């Protein structure tokens, strides 16, 4: 039983929030589909035959169904952005370390952050402003120069994928409409080759960061194997193939990718990407438990590895009536400027 309230939750309480409960999620936050759980699966708010997105599936569904004004999730590989996109919500993923992660069961502690789900950018920002604070007891706490959303200048030159990765015509139509909306706001869109970003994303599950997940929850999984979802158990078992040498090689490769992607921020102030490239059905996931999950992270997995800020915002709906959206991504500390543009885009 917990002996203390996590700082993020305590700060919400101190700000006057009424906490109504905890929600379900992919076990140990290991997944982007939202269904890898030994407990009942949260249902997508728009279509119960589709995945709700994860890992913070319950947090997103609770807000989408009107049970709460805002909720907290976690985000390591996209857990605070993918379920936002698949349930028509805002998902605010702060710069790493701005919100204390003390009290969070870690997935990859060096990459984890607490995210905020809400229906509007303004509500998400209010929640973020309440929980953002330096925590001297959190070794990963790293404050930024704080700026309010209303005082920030929205980015005006934005990079977009040269060849967007979208798996169906409905998704492509929604992305085209979102780009038209951005252009109507006076934003200059510059097509970019995001190959280095996608290469970075592959490090998260193909590289030694899987072992960091085992460092967090591996002892429990070894002691209680029957309590672990079989897909999650298989992913964590894969950590054994990595050595300490592999870990250092992974860190060196990540340092190289940070160097190679850094010049992008000299060309553009932010990126705008489709939040997700696909919208899997539960039947597709049952047939292939790993493929759709990996695909959902195409535009999310690289963000925390590169120490970037991100904001998922609902956009024009897909022609089939399902939600779609964009994710704005910027350098560390650009949280306020991304929110300023996100609010204009949503309005």
HELIX and SHEET records of a PDB file:
HELIX    1   1 UNK A    7  UNK A   14  1                                   8    
HELIX    2   2 UNK A   27  UNK A   29  5                                   3    
HELIX    3   3 UNK A   57  UNK A   64  1                                   8    
HELIX    4   4 UNK A   82  UNK A   86  1                                   5    
HELIX    5   5 UNK A  121  UNK A  131  1                                  11    
HELIX    6   6 UNK A  149  UNK A  151  5                                   3    
HELIX    7   7 UNK A  169  UNK A  184  1                                  16    
HELIX    8   8 UNK A  195  UNK A  206  1                                  12    
HELIX    9   9 UNK A  209  UNK A  223  1                                  15    
HELIX   10  10 UNK A  225  UNK A  227  5                                   3    
HELIX   11  11 UNK A  230  UNK A  237  1                                   8    
HELIX   12  12 UNK A  238  UNK A  241  5                                   4    
HELIX   13  13 UNK A  244  UNK A  262  1                                  19    
HELIX   14  14 UNK A  264  UNK A  267  1                                   4    
HELIX   15  15 UNK A  282  UNK A  287  1                                   6    
HELIX   16  16 UNK A  291  UNK A  296  1                                   6    
HELIX   17  17 UNK A  301  UNK A  305  1                                   5    
HELIX   18  18 UNK A  335  UNK A  346  1                                  12    
SHEET    1   A 8 UNK A  70  UNK A  75  0                                        
SHEET    2   A 8 UNK A 113  UNK A 118 -1                                        
SHEET    3   A 8 UNK A  90  UNK A  93 -1                                        
SHEET    4   A 8 UNK A 308  UNK A 314 -1                                        
SHEET    5   A 8 UNK A 325  UNK A 331 -1                                        
SHEET    6   A 8 UNK A 270  UNK A 274 -1                                        
SHEET    7   A 8 UNK A 157  UNK A 161  1                                        
SHEET    8   A 8 UNK A 188  UNK A 192  1                                        
END                                                                             
